Amino acid sequence: MGFFDKLKKINIFNLGSELTDDFYDELEESLILADAGLDTALEIVEELKSRVREEKIKTLEDARACMCRVVADQMNVGDSALDLSTKPSVVLFIGVNGVGKTTTIGKIGHQLKGERKKVLLCAADTFRAAAAEQLTIWADRSGLEIIKQHEGADPAAVVFDAASAAKARHSDVVLVDTAGRLHNKQNLMNELNKISRVIERELPNSARETLLVLDATTGQNGLIQAKQFKEAAGITGIVLTKLDGTAKGGIAIAIAKELGVPVKYAGVGEGIDDLKPFDALEFAQALL
């Protein structure tokens, strides 16, 4: 069973249809219903039509294979792998409360440890009650080190402690949890800028990633949220959580295409192994 087999499928390729105008209309409608968005759906269908003509495709199965390549190409907007090229590297996680941000950090930390990396967690979400405790549970579960302070502490001060610890302990990667707020973009920007200045000062040559964690079940609202975060904070990649039976998988295409930011991880369940590095072609094959 493939990783993305929990996705809701676009089943038009299983209906025995022929490659007629009605088929393309139904495909376009299916993409829109799957939350790919109108513009993205239109672009995908037009590209498929063009390739079908160029490659003289006649069968539904060949059209499905071609469609998988079209979708994957739409989503290949940057390197989907994390940049962990320095020791330590820093990965900052941002996103609103409730999207699974802290859980995502724990799962990625667990995976990186499995790759024999020395991982340090930084509990810089000091505003949400019990955020540090939740991250500590993940640290204990996976045998990871964690830096934290009391609730309400200055997030940048926690990041300073983590940077100092990373240097002293020769950590490979620091995973930083941040407060999940967007009601005031200026406050968010100020806070993240302060954290960034600390990282730049204390770990000046470190590879940096800023990952936005999004709940895929929010659909087009998630896309709006992503645009706001990109404007306020700048992001290098997306983590899509809950991209399973209740989600509309097309939102992954819309986010990558409209933001020009790669999806780097995808989650399809609650288990510790239900979050994996994203593969666009594998995703497209499962969706279709």
Disulfide bonds with the S-S distance in Angstrom:
none
